[in-house]
Amino acid sequence: MSEIFKRWKNARCVFNGDFYSVQTYSGNGLLGADSLGSNDLLQSIF
């Protein structure tokens, strides 16, 4: 869990209506989602 938390601290989260975008700066992308798949990916992460 701490690994995920550290990655999220290094991530930029942008919320714009139903659109959700995350981009990580750690080299490997934690996740990238649009409005179609964001909820499923977020649930799988947590």
C-alpha positions as CSV (number, residue, x, y, z in Angstrom):
1,M,0.0,0.0,0.0
2,S,2.9,2.4,0.8
3,E,4.3,1.8,-2.7
4,I,1.0,2.9,-4.3
5,F,0.7,5.9,-2.0
6,K,4.2,7.0,-2.9
7,R,3.4,6.7,-6.6
8,W,0.2,8.8,-6.1
9,K,2.2,11.5,-4.3
10,N,4.3,11.7,-7.4
11,A,1.3,11.8,-9.7
12,R,-0.6,14.7,-11.0
13,C,-4.4,14.2,-10.8
14,V,-6.7,16.3,-13.0
15,F,-10.4,16.3,-12.5
16,N,-12.5,18.0,-15.1
17,G,-16.2,17.0,-14.9
18,D,-16.5,13.3,-15.8
19,F,-13.0,13.3,-17.3
20,Y,-10.2,11.9,-15.2
21,S,-6.6,11.9,-16.1
22,V,-3.5,10.8,-14.1
23,Q,0.1,11.0,-15.3
24,T,3.0,9.8,-13.2
25,Y,6.5,11.1,-13.2
26,S,8.2,8.0,-11.9
27,G,8.9,6.6,-15.3
28,N,6.3,3.8,-15.3
29,G,2.8,5.0,-15.7
30,L,0.6,4.0,-12.7
31,L,-2.5,4.4,-14.7
32,G,-4.0,6.4,-17.5
33,A,-7.7,6.6,-17.9
34,D,-10.4,8.5,-19.6
35,S,-14.1,9.0,-18.6
36,L,-14.9,5.5,-19.9
37,G,-12.6,3.4,-17.7
38,S,-11.6,5.7,-14.8
39,N,-13.9,4.2,-12.2
40,D,-12.9,0.6,-12.9
41,L,-9.2,1.4,-12.9
42,L,-9.5,3.4,-9.7
43,Q,-11.3,0.6,-8.0
44,S,-8.7,-1.9,-9.1
45,I,-5.9,0.3,-7.7
46,F,-7.5,0.8,-4.3
